[in-house]
Amino acid sequence: EVKLVESGGGLVQPGRSLKLSCAASGFSFNDYWMGWVRQAPGKGLEWIGEINQDSSAIKYSPSLKDKFTISRDNAQNTLYLQMSKLGSEDTAIYYCVREELGVDYWGQGVMVTVSS
Amino acid sequence: DNVLPQSPTTMAASPGEKVTITCHASSSGIYMNWHQQKSGTSPKLWIYDTSKLASGVPDRFSGSGSGTSYFLTINTMETEDAATYYCQQCCGTPPITFGSGTKLEIK
């Protein structure tokens, strides 16, 4: 069974940074592109970016690329999302996703709240 | 922002009614998927590669379309189908783009 479990969310002050993790299991992690999607409260889904199997290709949404850095550790079956200079507009549920011709599996999501 | 327009934004259907949701895609994408999201839960892949049903999806659902217009159809609406549905295009520029979402309620 494919499992994606995010962690590292919580309350963070505006302007600070935060790093999310996603522990993957139930599939061969280093065979897949992985990505992050977020959803602000009451809003739709927003793709953040993706990373290929050996981290040689990382792509971001054009509107978000200066705020986020995606990385992965294949030895630990873990995906990361480094977020910087957070603002209230970044308050959202952040989902780790597996990608196979689009998103095929979702994590349960982790809430990030940016507030003073 | 890259968001694919979906129509309608919200709708209500009676049990047994036929439902069609439209996604207006970008010409740069290749694959079209649909995701179902129920309140308070993470989305699930529902339909992939335009018309293939994900595992466990009832066969009253179908997907179709080509070019810049794609459709999710429910042949006979059931209570459990109430959810928000998002289309999602792959492999264009940017690589993944989501639709604006359609909230489907039971009447």
Interface residues (C-beta under 8 A of the other chain):
Chain A: G35 V37 G44 L45 E46 W47 E50 K59 S61 P62 S63 Y95 E99 L101 G102 V103 D104 Y105 W106 G107 Q108 G109
Chain B: D1 N2 V3 Y31 N33 H35 S42 P43 K44 L45 Y48 D49 Y86 Q88 Q89 C90 C91 P94 P95 I96 T97 F98 G99 S100 G101
